Amino acid sequence: VVVLKNRVAEKVQENLSIRDEVDREEASAAGAWADAVAIITALPRRDVDKLKRNKNPPAATKMVFDVLLILMDRPIRPVEVLDGRTYRDTFTESLALISDIDFPDMLLEYTQEMMTLETAELIAPYLEHRDFSPAKIGALLGPAGEVTAWILALARYREIAGAVVPRIKRLR
């Protein structure tokens, strides 16, 4: 009986420890999501208009637009090299997205459920690129830097939330 009582006490202590970790991670995920919401809420509509006025943005900025296509579940096609020097990218599709009158609202209405594990995997190569940073992209096209910060906050949320779910299941 004493041995069983000790095992139960150890299990209870282990579960309490896991619960504390889960609580901290859930708070961290909520903080990352709050950061994303704050970033996109603070982005003025006139800055969003600047995104669509630039008809030939730098390549680093086009990466941000590609990620937006993925996040909004829009088709994206591979870059095509046409003659060894020029290439066709997805900027035409991106321009259609950011020119949509509802585009700012699409960003504001992006939900946690939309940032799936699959979405995170699809955008990961972009996020790992050395030029994918709010400072670098913001220096090229200011508002795109803010959108980049929003994207990174979404990815941070997904990473943290993805780690919390298995721990919650272990507690049950």
C-alpha positions in Angstrom: 0.0 0.0 0.0 2.8 2.4 0.9 4.6 1.7 -2.4 1.4 2.3 -4.3 0.8 5.5 -2.4 4.3 6.7 -3.2 3.8 5.9 -6.9 0.6 7.8 -7.0 2.2 10.8 -5.3 5.1 10.7 -7.8 2.6 10.6 -10.7 0.6 13.5 -9.2 3.8 15.5 -8.8 4.9 14.7 -12.4 1.5 15.8 -13.7 1.6 19.0 -11.7 5.1 19.7 -13.2 3.9 19.1 -16.7 0.8 21.2 -16.1 3.0 24.1 -15.0 5.1 23.8 -18.2 1.9 23.6 -20.3 0.6 26.7 -18.6 3.8 28.6 -19.3 3.8 27.4 -22.9 0.2 28.3 -23.4 0.8 31.8 -22.1 3.8 32.1 -24.4 1.7 30.9 -27.4 -1.1 33.4 -26.4 1.6 36.1 -26.2 2.9 35.3 -29.7 -0.7 35.4 -31.1 -1.3 38.7 -29.3 1.9 40.1 -30.9 0.7 39.0 -34.3 -2.7 40.7 -33.8 -1.1 43.9 -32.4 1.3 44.1 -35.4 -1.4 43.8 -38.0 -3.9 45.9 -36.2 -1.3 48.8 -36.0 -0.7 48.6 -39.8 -2.4 51.6 -41.3 -4.5 50.9 -44.4 -2.5 53.6 -46.3 0.6 51.5 -45.7 -1.2 48.4 -47.1 -1.9 50.6 -50.2 1.8 51.1 -50.5 2.3 47.4 -51.0 0.1 47.3 -54.1 1.5 50.5 -55.6 5.0 49.0 -56.0 4.7 47.1 -59.3 8.2 45.6 -59.3 9.3 45.0 -55.7 12.6 43.5 -54.8 12.9 39.7 -54.6 13.0 39.7 -50.8 9.7 41.6 -50.7 8.3 39.1 -53.2 9.1 36.3 -50.6 6.7 38.0 -48.2 4.0 38.1 -50.9 4.5 34.4 -51.6 4.1 33.6 -47.9 0.9 35.7 -47.9 -0.4 33.6 -50.8 0.3 30.4 -48.8 -1.3 31.8 -45.6 -4.4 32.8 -47.4 -4.5 29.4 -49.1 -4.1 30.8 -52.6 -2.4 29.0 -55.4 1.4 29.5 -55.7 3.4 28.2 -58.6 7.1 27.5 -58.8 9.4 30.2 -60.2 10.1 29.7 -63.9 13.4 30.7 -65.5 12.5 31.9 -68.9 15.7 32.8 -70.7 18.5 32.3 -68.1 18.2 35.9 -66.9 14.6 36.6 -66.4 12.1 34.6 -64.6 8.4 34.5 -63.9 7.3 34.5 -60.3 4.0 34.6 -58.4 3.9 38.4 -58.1 1.0 38.7 -60.4 -1.0 36.4 -58.1 0.3 38.3 -55.1 -0.7 41.6 -56.6 -4.3 40.3 -57.1 -4.4 39.3 -53.4 -3.0 42.5 -51.9 -5.1 44.6 -54.3 -8.3 42.9 -53.1 -10.4 45.6 -51.3 -10.8 43.2 -48.4 -7.1 42.4 -48.0 -6.5 44.4 -44.8 -9.5 42.6 -43.3 -8.2 39.2 -44.4 -5.1 39.9 -42.4 -7.1 41.0 -39.4 -9.4 38.0 -39.6 -6.7 35.4 -39.8 -7.4 32.9 -37.1 -5.3 30.5 -35.1 -7.0 27.6 -36.8 -5.8 28.8 -40.2 -2.2 28.6 -39.1 -2.0 24.8 -39.4 1.1 22.6 -39.1 0.9 22.1 -42.9 0.9 25.9 -43.4 3.9 26.2 -41.1 5.8 23.6 -43.1 5.0 25.3 -46.4 6.3 28.7 -45.2 9.3 27.4 -43.3 11.8 27.7 -46.2 10.9 31.3 -46.6 11.3 32.1 -42.9 14.7 30.4 -43.0 16.0 32.7 -45.8 18.7 35.1 -44.6 16.8 38.1 -46.0 13.4 37.2 -44.4 13.6 39.7 -41.5 11.4 42.7 -40.7 14.4 45.0 -40.7 15.8 43.9 -44.1 12.4 43.8 -45.8 11.2 47.0 -44.1 14.2 48.8 -45.5 13.1 47.8 -49.0 9.4 48.5 -48.6 8.4 49.7 -45.1 4.9 48.1 -44.8 6.3 44.8 -46.0 8.5 44.8 -43.0 5.5 45.0 -40.7 3.8 42.2 -42.6 7.0 40.1 -42.2 6.9 40.7 -38.4 3.3 39.6 -38.4 4.2 36.4 -40.3 7.0 35.6 -37.9 4.7 36.1 -35.0 2.2 33.7 -36.5 5.0 31.1 -37.1 6.2 31.6 -33.5 2.7 30.9 -32.3 2.4 27.8 -34.4 5.8 26.5 -33.1 4.8 27.0 -29.4 1.2 25.8 -29.8 2.5 22.7 -31.7 4.7 21.8 -28.7 1.9 22.3 -26.2 -0.7 19.9 -27.7 1.2 16.6 -27.1 1.8 17.7 -23.4 -1.8 18.4 -22.9 -2.7 14.9 -24.3 -0.1 13.4 -21.8 -1.9 15.0 -18.9 -5.3 13.5 -19.9 
